[in-house]
Amino acid sequence: MSALVLEHVSHAYGTTVAVDDVSLSIEPEELVCLLGPSGCGKTTALRVAAGLEPLQRGRVLMNGQVMADGTIDIPPERRSVGLVFQDYALFPHLDVLENVAFGLARTSAAERKAGARAALTQVGMTDYAKVYPHHLSGGQQQRVALARALAPKPAVMLLDEPFSGLDRQLRNQVRDEALHVLKQSRAASLMVTHDPEEAMFMADRVALMSAGRIVQVGPPSELYISPCNAFVASFFGEVNRIAGRVEEGRVVTPFGVLEAKGLASGTAVDVLIRPEALRLEAISPGSAANGAVAKVLAARMLGRSSLIHLSVAAANGHDLHLHARVPGRFLPPEAVELGISLDLSQAFVFPAGPVSEGGHSR
């Protein structure tokens, strides 16, 4: 039985449709990330699941019980959900232990204290029980907010951009800790984020939204390797975009021929190529390259990888400006020519259209 189910949920603010016929289920102990650009409706969907927004259309169920269906509307405090928000929402006049114990009001004082201490132990904050929130760092406040949400042992955890207020280094550390704490809690978790890297790090499955609708759902690797459209492909990072046309089920590119299954001859297409799909190699002096040749325009090291700006001659006479990403340090000098080939598993052919939201395209 699914821990949380949204069935054909729609929600509008006046004439603006924020969530449009969204259906999603989350299994016990599963962590699902609701991913998408700002304004796509992901936070509204989470708030409807929590009962913080009244259901307008559809159904919300938890562990088989109807929480909202247009006639029934169970309030948030009776839905067995833990809530973690972007701003942590800690009470400034209560110390850490009192903040965590706040959600355990229906138990005795001794049980509240014991439950709060157990939750603080889960997140490694036991030593801060008597400290007030304004004395804590952002990462520590986030841990306390997570402990407070976990203390009542909810069936479902709902997290809205919980790490976005932290700097990059701290964010990486805290979300790693949070992932293990959430898994140990055995609750089902739905987390909203706009960061594709964060979603891939945290999620068992990702539900990618655009304009109020879920576009594709699946394990992170599936959305990355087998995107259903150009929006999905480009949302997970920069892509090179090359215009082409289908002829007999194939598209000719400077790197060779790509399959274009299901597209009729004459269809205008965009070939999307991830920068890491471009493979570069030196051309030996006095020898010809086996395939396409690229001229280096610039090379920059970006820490764990190097980004190479390239110019590649195209059949229409207009050079292509492409980006290649190479692991480690690889900084060829400007104007040098390199052999260039393509990892076909990271190149995608879709019908031509406007530049998609998210990602960078060329």
C-alpha positions as CSV (number, residue, x, y, z in Angstrom):
1,M,0.0,0.0,0.0
2,S,1.4,3.4,-1.0
3,A,2.2,5.8,1.9
4,L,1.1,8.8,-0.1
5,V,-1.0,9.1,-3.3
6,L,-2.0,12.2,-5.3
7,E,-4.8,11.3,-7.7
8,H,-5.5,13.8,-10.5
9,V,-4.8,16.8,-8.3
10,S,-5.4,20.2,-9.7
11,H,-5.0,23.6,-8.0
12,A,-5.4,27.1,-9.2
13,Y,-4.8,30.6,-7.8
14,G,-7.5,32.6,-9.5
15,T,-7.1,32.1,-13.2
16,T,-3.6,30.8,-12.8
17,V,-3.4,27.0,-12.8
18,A,-0.5,26.0,-10.5
19,V,-1.0,22.2,-10.5
20,D,-2.7,20.5,-13.5
21,D,-3.9,16.9,-13.2
22,V,-1.0,15.6,-11.1
23,S,-0.9,11.9,-10.1
24,L,1.9,10.5,-8.0
25,S,2.4,7.8,-5.5
26,I,5.2,7.2,-2.9
27,E,5.9,3.9,-1.3
28,P,6.9,3.4,2.4
29,E,10.6,4.1,2.9
30,E,10.9,5.6,-0.6
31,L,12.3,9.1,-1.2
32,V,10.8,10.9,-4.2
33,C,12.0,14.3,-5.3
34,L,9.5,16.7,-7.0
35,L,11.8,18.6,-9.3
36,G,11.3,21.5,-11.6
37,P,12.0,25.2,-12.3
38,S,10.5,28.0,-10.2
39,G,6.8,28.4,-10.7
40,C,6.2,24.9,-12.1
41,G,3.8,24.0,-9.2
42,K,5.9,21.7,-7.2
43,T,5.5,23.5,-3.9
44,T,1.8,23.8,-4.4
45,A,1.5,20.1,-4.9
46,L,3.4,19.5,-1.7
47,R,1.2,21.9,0.3
48,V,-1.9,20.2,-1.1
49,A,-0.5,16.8,0.1
50,A,0.2,18.3,3.5
51,G,-3.3,19.9,3.8
52,L,-1.8,23.4,3.9
53,E,-3.7,24.3,0.7
54,P,-7.3,23.2,0.4
55,L,-7.9,20.5,-2.3
56,Q,-9.7,21.8,-5.3
57,R,-9.8,18.8,-7.5
58,G,-8.7,15.2,-7.2
59,R,-7.8,13.0,-4.1
60,V,-5.1,12.7,-1.5
61,L,-4.6,9.4,0.3
62,M,-2.2,8.3,2.9
63,N,-1.8,4.6,3.7
64,G,-5.0,3.9,1.9
65,Q,-7.0,6.5,3.9
66,V,-8.6,9.4,2.1
67,M,-7.2,12.7,3.5
68,A,-9.0,15.0,1.0
69,D,-11.4,14.4,-1.9
70,G,-13.6,17.5,-2.1
71,T,-15.9,16.4,0.7
72,I,-13.3,15.2,3.3
73,D,-10.4,17.5,4.3
74,I,-8.3,16.1,7.2
75,P,-6.2,19.0,8.8
76,P,-2.4,18.8,8.6
77,E,-2.0,17.9,12.3
78,R,-4.0,14.7,11.8
79,R,-2.3,13.5,8.5
80,S,0.8,11.9,10.2
81,V,3.1,14.1,8.2
82,G,6.4,15.7,9.1
83,L,7.1,19.1,7.6
84,V,10.4,20.7,6.9
85,F,10.5,24.1,5.2
86,Q,13.1,26.3,3.6
87,D,13.2,28.8,6.5
88,Y,13.2,26.0,9.2
89,A,10.4,27.9,11.1
90,L,12.0,27.3,14.5
91,F,10.5,29.1,17.5
92,P,13.0,31.7,18.7
93,H,11.8,31.7,22.3
94,L,12.2,28.0,22.7
95,D,15.5,26.1,23.1
96,V,16.4,23.3,20.8
97,L,14.9,20.5,23.0
98,E,11.6,22.5,23.4
99,N,11.4,23.1,19.7
100,V,11.7,19.4,18.9
101,A,9.3,18.5,21.7
102,F,6.6,20.9,20.4
103,G,5.2,18.4,18.0
104,L,4.7,15.8,20.8
105,A,2.1,17.7,22.7
106,R,-0.3,14.7,23.1
107,T,2.2,12.8,25.3
108,S,3.3,13.3,28.9
109,A,6.2,15.7,29.7
110,A,8.6,12.8,30.3
111,E,7.6,11.2,27.0
112,R,8.0,14.5,25.2
113,K,11.5,15.0,26.5
114,A,12.5,11.4,25.8
115,G,11.1,11.6,22.3
116,A,12.8,14.9,21.6
117,R,16.1,13.7,22.8
118,A,15.8,10.6,20.6
119,A,15.1,12.7,17.6
120,L,18.1,15.0,18.4
121,T,20.3,12.0,18.6
122,Q,19.2,10.9,15.1
123,V,20.5,14.2,13.7
124,G,23.6,14.5,15.9
125,M,22.3,17.6,17.9
126,T,22.0,16.2,21.4
127,D,24.7,18.5,22.8
128,Y,22.7,21.5,21.7
129,A,19.5,20.7,23.6
130,K,19.6,23.8,25.7
131,V,20.8,26.2,23.0
132,Y,18.4,28.7,21.4
133,P,18.0,28.9,17.6
134,H,19.7,32.2,17.1
135,H,23.0,30.7,18.4
136,L,22.9,28.0,15.8
137,S,24.4,27.9,12.3
138,G,22.1,27.4,9.3
139,G,23.1,23.8,9.1
140,Q,22.4,23.2,12.7
141,Q,19.0,24.9,12.5
142,Q,18.2,22.6,9.5
143,R,19.1,19.5,11.6
144,V,16.8,20.8,14.4
145,A,13.9,21.3,12.0
146,L,14.4,17.8,10.6
147,A,14.5,16.4,14.2
148,R,11.3,18.2,15.1
149,A,9.5,16.8,12.0
150,L,10.8,13.3,12.7
151,A,10.0,13.3,16.5
152,P,6.3,12.2,16.1
153,K,7.4,9.4,13.8
154,P,5.3,10.4,10.9
155,A,4.3,8.1,8.1
156,V,5.2,10.7,5.5
157,M,7.9,13.4,5.5
158,L,7.3,16.5,3.3
159,L,10.3,18.7,2.7
160,D,10.2,22.0,0.7
161,E,13.6,23.1,-0.6
162,P,15.2,22.2,2.8
163,F,18.8,22.9,1.8
164,S,18.5,25.9,-0.4
165,G,19.4,28.4,2.4
166,L,22.8,26.8,3.0
167,D,26.1,27.6,1.2
168,R,27.3,25.0,-1.3
169,Q,29.8,23.2,0.9
170,L,27.5,23.0,3.9
171,R,24.6,22.0,1.7
172,N,26.5,19.0,0.4
173,Q,27.3,17.9,4.0
174,V,23.9,18.4,5.5
175,R,21.9,16.8,2.7
176,D,24.2,13.7,2.9
177,E,23.4,13.5,6.6
178,A,19.7,14.2,6.0
179,L,19.5,11.4,3.4
180,H,20.7,8.8,5.9
181,V,18.5,10.1,8.6
182,L,15.4,10.0,6.4
183,K,16.2,6.4,5.3
184,Q,16.7,5.3,8.9
185,S,13.4,6.8,9.9
186,R,11.6,4.5,7.4
187,A,9.1,7.2,6.5
188,A,8.1,7.9,2.9
189,S,9.5,11.2,1.9
190,L,8.5,13.7,-0.8
191,M,11.1,16.5,-1.2
192,V,10.7,19.6,-3.4
193,T,13.8,21.0,-5.1
194,H,14.7,23.0,-8.2
195,D,18.3,21.5,-8.2
196,P,18.7,18.5,-10.5
197,E,22.0,17.5,-8.9
198,E,20.3,17.5,-5.5
199,A,17.4,15.4,-6.8
200,M,19.8,12.9,-8.3
201,F,21.7,12.7,-5.1
202,M,18.7,12.3,-2.8
203,A,16.0,10.5,-4.7
204,D,15.0,6.9,-5.3
205,R,12.7,8.4,-8.0
206,V,12.4,11.8,-9.5
207,A,9.1,13.4,-10.7
208,L,10.1,16.3,-13.0
209,M,7.4,19.0,-13.4
210,S,6.9,21.8,-16.0
211,A,3.9,24.2,-16.1
212,G,1.9,22.4,-13.5
213,R,2.3,18.9,-15.0
214,I,4.6,16.0,-14.3
215,V,6.6,15.4,-17.4
216,Q,8.5,12.2,-16.5
217,V,8.8,10.0,-13.4
218,G,11.5,7.4,-12.8
219,P,14.9,6.7,-11.1
220,P,17.3,9.6,-11.6
221,S,19.5,7.5,-14.0
222,E,16.4,6.9,-16.2
223,L,15.6,10.6,-16.6
224,Y,19.2,11.3,-17.4
225,I,19.9,8.5,-19.8
226,S,16.4,8.2,-21.4
227,P,14.7,11.6,-21.3
228,C,11.3,11.6,-22.9
229,N,11.7,15.1,-24.4
230,A,14.0,18.0,-24.9
231,F,12.9,19.7,-21.7
232,V,13.9,16.7,-19.6
233,A,17.2,16.3,-21.4
234,S,18.2,19.9,-21.0
235,F,17.0,20.3,-17.4
236,F,19.7,18.0,-16.1
237,G,22.5,20.2,-17.2
238,E,24.0,22.0,-20.2
239,V,23.4,20.5,-23.6
240,N,24.8,21.3,-27.1
241,R,21.9,21.8,-29.5
242,I,22.4,21.0,-33.2
243,A,19.7,21.5,-35.8
244,G,19.1,18.6,-38.2
245,R,16.5,16.9,-40.5
246,V,15.4,13.3,-40.5
247,E,16.0,11.3,-43.6
248,E,14.9,7.7,-43.7
249,G,14.9,7.4,-39.9
250,R,18.3,8.9,-39.4
251,V,19.9,12.3,-38.8
252,V,23.4,13.2,-40.2
253,T,25.6,15.2,-37.8
254,P,29.3,16.2,-38.0
255,F,30.0,13.2,-35.8
256,G,28.2,10.6,-37.8
257,V,24.6,9.3,-38.1
258,L,22.1,9.1,-35.3
259,E,18.9,7.1,-35.2
260,A,15.6,9.1,-35.2
261,K,13.1,6.4,-34.5
262,G,9.4,7.2,-35.0
263,L,10.1,10.5,-36.8
264,A,9.0,10.9,-40.4
265,S,11.5,11.9,-43.2
266,G,11.7,15.6,-43.5
267,T,11.0,16.3,-39.8
268,A,13.1,19.2,-38.4
269,V,14.9,18.0,-35.3
270,D,17.2,19.2,-32.5
271,V,20.1,16.9,-31.6
272,L,20.9,17.4,-28.0
273,I,24.4,16.3,-26.9
274,R,25.7,16.4,-23.3
275,P,29.2,18.1,-23.0
276,E,30.6,14.9,-21.5
277,A,29.4,12.9,-24.6
278,L,32.0,14.6,-26.7
279,R,35.3,12.7,-26.7
280,L,38.5,14.5,-27.7
281,E,41.9,13.2,-28.8
282,A,45.1,14.6,-30.1
283,I,45.8,14.4,-33.8
284,S,49.3,13.1,-34.4
285,P,51.5,15.5,-36.4
286,G,51.4,14.7,-40.1
287,S,48.4,12.3,-39.8
288,A,44.8,12.9,-40.7
289,A,42.0,12.6,-38.1
290,N,39.7,9.5,-38.4
291,G,36.5,11.5,-37.9
292,A,35.5,15.1,-37.3
293,V,37.9,17.8,-36.3
294,A,37.3,20.5,-33.7
295,K,39.3,23.7,-33.1
296,V,39.8,24.8,-29.5
297,L,38.4,28.2,-28.8
298,A,39.1,28.2,-25.0
299,A,39.7,25.8,-22.2
300,R,38.9,26.3,-18.5
301,M,39.4,24.0,-15.5
302,L,36.3,23.8,-13.3
303,G,37.7,21.8,-10.4
304,R,36.9,18.1,-11.0
305,S,36.5,18.6,-14.8
306,S,37.7,20.9,-17.6
307,L,35.3,22.7,-20.0
308,I,36.5,23.0,-23.6
309,H,34.9,25.5,-26.0
310,L,35.1,24.1,-29.6
311,S,34.4,25.2,-33.1
312,V,33.3,22.4,-35.5
313,A,32.7,22.8,-39.2
314,A,29.1,22.0,-40.3
315,A,27.7,21.1,-43.7
316,N,25.7,24.3,-44.0
317,G,28.9,26.4,-43.8
318,H,28.2,27.8,-40.4
319,D,30.6,26.6,-37.7
320,L,29.1,25.0,-34.6
321,H,30.1,26.3,-31.2
322,L,30.2,23.3,-28.8
323,H,31.2,22.6,-25.3
324,A,33.0,19.4,-24.2
325,R,33.5,18.4,-20.6
326,V,36.5,16.2,-19.8
327,P,37.3,14.7,-16.3
328,G,40.3,16.2,-14.5
329,R,42.8,18.6,-15.9
330,F,42.7,18.9,-19.7
331,L,43.7,22.3,-21.1
332,P,44.7,22.2,-24.7
333,P,46.0,25.5,-26.1
334,E,43.7,27.8,-28.2
335,A,43.5,27.1,-31.9
336,V,44.9,23.6,-31.6
337,E,42.9,21.0,-33.6
338,L,41.6,17.8,-31.9
339,G,39.8,14.8,-33.1
340,I,36.2,14.7,-31.9
341,S,33.8,11.8,-31.6
342,L,30.5,11.1,-29.8
343,D,29.2,8.8,-27.1
344,L,25.8,7.9,-28.7
345,S,24.2,7.0,-25.4
346,Q,24.3,10.7,-24.4
347,A,22.9,12.2,-27.6
348,F,19.2,12.6,-28.1
349,V,17.0,13.5,-31.1
350,F,13.7,15.3,-30.6
351,P,11.4,17.3,-32.9
352,A,12.6,20.9,-33.2
353,G,11.0,23.4,-30.9
354,P,11.7,26.4,-28.7
355,V,14.6,26.3,-26.3
356,S,13.4,24.4,-23.3
357,E,13.3,25.7,-19.7
358,G,16.3,24.7,-17.7
359,G,19.8,23.8,-19.0
360,H,22.0,25.6,-21.4
361,S,21.7,25.0,-25.1
362,R,23.7,25.8,-28.2
